[in-house]
């Protein structure tokens, strides 16, 4: 082999093994060629709905840049206002569902100031599914990388950098968003008995600072199993407390991820995913929640896109999915299941490992809301579903749960467990043969549920095809538990028409038809 051939092979190897983070998905993030795909926005006198004082700022690209570059984006505040202004990638960025990314930038301000980065599945919408607030200073400094998992179906994905409406001139440069490898060691764990125990057993430990007069201070509380008539929204939430007897650990944090809410349908008797979020948002609230007094929490971004936090000094950590409330199907909710995964990690990896001394407690719950935009009004516009059992957090990933159904119904129809789309095995659900049922609803637009049964632990493959035989999607390709299994198929990007789905396992194979109507 010649020297040139060796060099070519080495070059090809370097290309194939290069990290995913080699490409910035935002054009003109360095502002050397102007605003590029960025677009400035702020509330001013042209916004008829805005109250005075109006925001007044000027956006310009000029030198010197940050980090030694020629140009940066400068937001010069001429007059503070009540409303925020932000810059956004108006053309979107090529984000993909369930891929890991990271964001970094350089910034400075003439006063200490907070700015917020938001990632949106639809850049035209007002609610990001991921946010991160960073405190910038007078110095030119890099911030990030901030990891996040892009979970939703991309519509018009993009990012916004909110620089606030108050005083403080801001400079931003070298904005980078890159795809990276997901090297998480996350291994979710949950059980049906833990779910039932979290709804029925006394707390493992009592939360610090919660008055004994509160009905959830000693054991789980059942709330409203179903939303009040006409209500249209819900949200999952959780609470992290120190133990009533104290928490001697000083180098331990609690990592939180994969918060999810499912509802049991009155129509088809199956569990459906309402909301799911790897990353949660929250604040440090007074432990007794009197007057809803809160302050920013000690939140740290972790490499897998989740967060870790601490609690104490009279405050808990109260949190919820980063996307906020979710719409619920009208007149179809029979019950709800909320779950989250938590574990203990070290604050300083090089410091003492005192996780065995840590005494943190976790509990989750959920609220019904009158609407997606209803304001809190002394429990007239929201109502809680219930509060689960407080259990101690360990160094292993563990599920913490709240379910609104009575025990007999939980055993008859167990919810999805440990992040799986499959429903866990239950003696009442054991079956004798393989089978795949007709999807429901059918016709559908754009989502439908496919239910299938297996008699024992089996490797199955569930695929969707069009009428030409072209594979559209592989919904399942792996080992699933015995009994009834449920999975949702989302045809958001498919045209109207007839599609086929096929279940295969061992000597079993069956095809059914489904109709998508736009």
N, C-alpha and C positions, 0 to 999 in steps of 0.2 A: 504493500500500500504506500502511495506517494505521500510526501509531506503535505501537499495541497489537499489530498483526500482526508488526511488526519485533521487538518484545520477545518474543512467543511463539516466533518462529523462533529467536531467540538462546537462549532457555531450552531449547528442544528440542535445539539443536545442542550445548549444554553437557552435557546429559544423555547424548546419544549418544556424545560424545567424552570423557566422564569416564573417568579411569583405573579399571582393575579393582580397584585397592586401596582403593576407597572404602567397603567394607563389612567390618566385623569379623565373621568367621565363628564367633567364640566369644561366646556371650551371657554377661553378667555377668563379663567379663574385668577390669572395673574394681572388682568386689566391692561396688559401692554398694548393691546389693540383696541382699547376703548371698553365700552360697556358690554359689547358682544351680545350674548344671550341674556344678560341681566337687565332687569327692568325695575326702576325705583317707584315706590308708591308711598304716599302719606296722606293723611286726612288734612284738608285745608278748607278755606272758605267756600270752595266749590261743592263741598259735601253738605247738602242741606240738612241732613239728619244730625250733624255733629254739633256739640255744644262748644261754646267758647271757653278758653282761648284755643284757637285753631293752631295746629302744628304748622311750622314754617321752617323748612330746611332746603338746602341746595345739594344736589348730588353732582359730583364732577370727578373725572379721572385726571389726575395730575401728578407731577413729581414733587419731591422724591417718593419712590415707592418704599415698601417695607422689606426688610431682609436684604437690602442692597439692590432691589429691582428699580427700574426707571420710574414706573407709575403705580399708583394704588387708587382705590376708590375712596374719596373723601366725602363724608356727610357732614356738612357745616350747618349747625343749628343756629338759625337767626333768631328764632323765637320759640321757646318751649310750648308744648300744647298738651291737651288732655289725652290725645290719641297717638297711637304708635305709628311709626313708619317702618317700612322694611324694603329690602331688595329681594328679588326672586329670579330664579331661572325660568323665564317665561316660556321657553321652548321645551322644558322638561329635560330629564336625563334618562338614559337607557337602563333603568333599574329592572331587575327580574325578581319574580316572586321566590321567596325562601332562599335568597342569596345573601351572603354577608358582605357588608360594606363598611367603610370608615370615612369620616370627614375630618379634615384639618384645615386650619387657616392661620393667618397672621393678623393681628389687630392691635390697635392702641386707641386711647381716648385722652382728652385733656382733663378728665375727671374720672375717678373710679366709677365704673359703670357695668351693668349687666346687659348682655345681649343674648338672644335665644335663637338657636338653630332648630328649624322644624322641617321634617321630611313628610311629604304628602303623597298619597296615592293619586290624588287629583289636585293639581296645582291651582285649579280655580275654586276649590272648596276652602272653607274656613278652618277646618279641623285637621291638624297633622296627626299621624299615627305614631310619630316619634318626635320628641323634643329634648333638647339639652341646653341648659343655661350655663353660660360661662361668664366669669367676672374678669373684665379686662382692666388694665391699668394704663398709666401714662407711658409706660415703656413699650417699645416695639417687641412683641413676644409671639412665639408660635403657640397655638392651642390645638390640642388633639394629639394623636388621632382618636376620634370618638367612634366606637364601633356600634353598628346596629344591624339587625336582621330585617330585611325588607319582606314583611309578611303578607300584605294584602295583594290582591290582583291589580297589576299596574294599569291605570287608566290614562292619566296625564301626569306621570310622576315628576316630581321636582322638589327643590328645596327653597326655603325662605330664611333669610337672616333678619330677624326683628331687632332693630336698634333702639326701640323705645321712643317715647314722646317727650322725655324730659331733657334737661340741659346735658351738654357733653358732646363735643365734636368727636366723630369716630372715623378712623381709617381702617380699611380692610384690604387684604391682599392675599395672594397665593391660596385661594380657596380650592381645595382638592377633595374629590370624592372618588374612592377607588374600591374595586371589588377585591376581597381578600378571602383566603381560605378559612373555613370554619373549623377550628381545631379544638372545639369544646369537648370536655370530658363528661358532659351532661348525660346522666343515665337516670331517667325518671323512675320513680317507684311509688306505687299506691296499691291499696287492696280494697276489696269490697267491705271487709270487716272494719277497716279503718274509716271508711266513709260512713258506715252505720254508727260506729263509735263516736265519730265527730258530731253526730246528730243526737246522741242519746246519753253519753257518759259524762260524769262530772269532769271539770277541767283537771289536767295533770298538775297544774300549778296555778295559783291565783295571780292575775295581773296587778302590777304595782300601781297604786294610786287610784284604783277604781272603787268607789264607795260600795259597801256591801248592800246598800239599798237598791242598787241597779240589778235588775232581774237577770242580767247576763254575767254578773260578776262571779258566780259560783258554778254555773253549768250552761250548756247551750240553750238558746232561746228559739222557739219556733215563731215565725212571723206569718205573713200572708203567703199562702201556698200559690195563689194565683193573683194576677194584677187586678185592681179595681176596674169595674166596667168602664171602657172608653180610654183607659190609660195606654200609652203607646211606647214607652221606653223603659229601659232597665240598665243597671250597671253592677258589676261585681266590685267588691272591695275587700281589703284585708287590714289587720291590725297587728303590729309588732310591739310587744311590751317587755319590759324587764319583769322578773319574778318579784313577787311581793316581799320575799326574804332578802332580796338584793342580788347583784350580779358582780362577782369579784373580778371577772375577766376584763383586761384592759387592752388586749391586742386581738380581739375577735370582732368580726363583722358578720352580718346576716346577708347572704346572697339570695335574691328572690327572682324567680323567672317563671315563664309559662303560665300566666293566669288565664283561666278560661271559664266561660259560662255556657252551659247547655240547657235546653228546655225540652221537656217531654211533650210531644204533640198529642192533642186530643184526637186529631184526625187519623193519623196512621199508627199511633202507639209507639213511635220511635223517638230516640234522642237526636236532637239537631244542635249544631254549634251556633251559638249566638254571637260570642266574641272570644277572641284569643289574642294574647299579647305576650311576647317574650319579655318585653320591657314594661315596667310599671312606673307611674308617676305618683307623687304624694308629697306630704308635708309633715312636719313634726307638730302634733297637736297636744294640747294639755291633756294629761291622762284621763281626766274626768269629762273632757269635752265641754266644760262650762263656757258659754259664750263663744264657742268655736274658736278659741284663741289658738293661733298656730304661727309657726315660723318656718323658714327654709330648713329642710332636713339635711343630715350629713350623708348625701348621696354620692356614690362613686360608680362610674361606669366600669364594667368588667369586660375583658377581652371577648367574651361570647355574646356581647350585645345586651346583657342583663345589667342589673344594678346590685350594689350592696349598700347597706345602711347600718346605722347604730341607733339606739334609743336610750333614754335615761334623763336624769336631772329634771324629772317632772313632766317629761314629754314622751309620747309614744311615736310610732311612725304609722300614719294612716295612709293607705295607698289604693290605687285603682288602675285599670288598664289605661295605657297611654292615650288611646283614641277616645276615651270618655264613654258617654252613654251609647247604647245601641238600640235600634228600633226592634220592637217585638211583634210577632204576627198577631193580628187581631183575633180574639176569641179562640185561640188555638193552644194556649199555654196551660198544661195540666200540672206542671211543677218545674222547678229549676235546680240545677246542680252547679256549684261553684268550686273550683279547685285551683291550687297554686303549689309550686315546688319551691322548697327552701332548704338551705344548709348553712353551716357555720364555715367561715373562711378566716384567714389571718388578715389583720389590718396591715401589718408590716411582715412580708414573707420572711425577712431576715431576723425578726424579733422572736420573743418567746412564744411557744405554742401553748396557749392557755385555753384552748377550746373546750377541754374537759371541765373547766371551771365556769364556763359561760352558762348563764341562766336566762335565756331569751325564750319567750312564748309567742306562738303564732296562732291566729284565728282568722277565718274568712267569713264573709257574709255577702249580702246583695240587697239592692233597693229597687223597687218599682218607682217609676217617675211618670207623672201625668203626661209629659211630652219631652221631646229631645231638648227643648229650650226653656222649660219651666224653671223659675227661680225658687230657691228654697224658701218656704213660708211656714215655719213652725209645724212641720209634718202634715201640712194640708196638700202639698204638691208632690210629696214622696212618702213611701211606706216601705219598711224593711221586710225582706223575705225571711230573715232569721240570722242568727249569729252562731257559728260553729264552735266546737270545743277548742279551748286553748291547750296546746301541747308543746312540750319543750322541743327546741330545735337542736339537731345533732350535726355531726360532720358529714353525714350521708344525705343525699337528696331524698326528700320525703314529701309526699302529698299531704296537704291540709285542706279540709273540705267542709262544705255546708250543702245540705240537700233538704228540700222542703217536703219530700214525700215521707209517709210513715214507713216503718221498717218492713212490713210485709210487702208493700209495693216496691220498695227498693230491691228486695230479694227477687221479686217476680220479674222486674225489669231493671237490672243494674245499669248505671250510667257508664259512659266511656271512662276508662281507667288509665291513668299514667300517660295521658297525652295521645293515646291510640284512638283511631277512628272506629275500632272494633269494640263491641260491648262485651264485657267480661262474662266468663262462664258462670252459670248458676244452675243448681240442680233442677229448678223448675223449667229451665230452658234447654235441657239436653234433648238432642234429636237423634233419630236413627239413621238418617241418610243425608247425602249432599243434596242441596236444592238452591235455586236462585229464584226469588220471587219477582213478580212484575213491579217495575219501578213505580214510585208514587211521589208526587202526582204525575199523571200521564194522560194527556199531553202536559208539557211543562215549559217554563220560561223564567229564568235560565237554569235553575237548579232543580234537581230531583234526588230522591233517596232510593238506593238499591240495597235490598236486604237479602242475605244469603245464609245458609246454615251448613255446618260441617259436623259430622258425628264424633270426631276426635281431632286432636292436635294435628294439623295438616298444612302442607304447602299448597296454596291456591294462587291462581292467576285470574284476575278480573280485568278484561279489556273492553274498550269501546271502538267500534268500527263504523265507517259509513257504508252505504250500499254497494260501493265498488270493492269493498274488502280492505280499504286503506285504514290502517290503525290510527285512531284519533287520540287515545289516551290509555295508559295502563294505570288502573286505579289501585290494584293490589297485586303484589308479586312477592310473596313471602309466607312465613308460617303464621297462622292465625289460631286463636283458641277455639275449642269446641263450642257448639251452640249457635245462637243467633248473632250475626255480625251485620253491622250497618255502616254504609259509607255514602257520602254525598258526592254527586257528579255536577260540576259547574260547566255549563256550555256557553259561557259568556261570549266567546269569540266564534261561535259556530252559526252557520246559516240555518234557517228553518228546514225541517225535513225529517225523514225517518233514519234512525241510527240503531245499530245492533250492539248489545253487550253480551259478552261470553264469559262464563265461569268454567274453569278447568281445574281439576285436581284428581290425581291418581287415575282411576278408570272413568271418572265422571266428566261430562262436558255437556253444557246446555247454553243455547242462545235464545235471547228474548229481544223484542223490538220496543223502541220507545220513540215518541214523537215530540220534536221540539217545534214550538210555534212562537214566532216573534210577534 
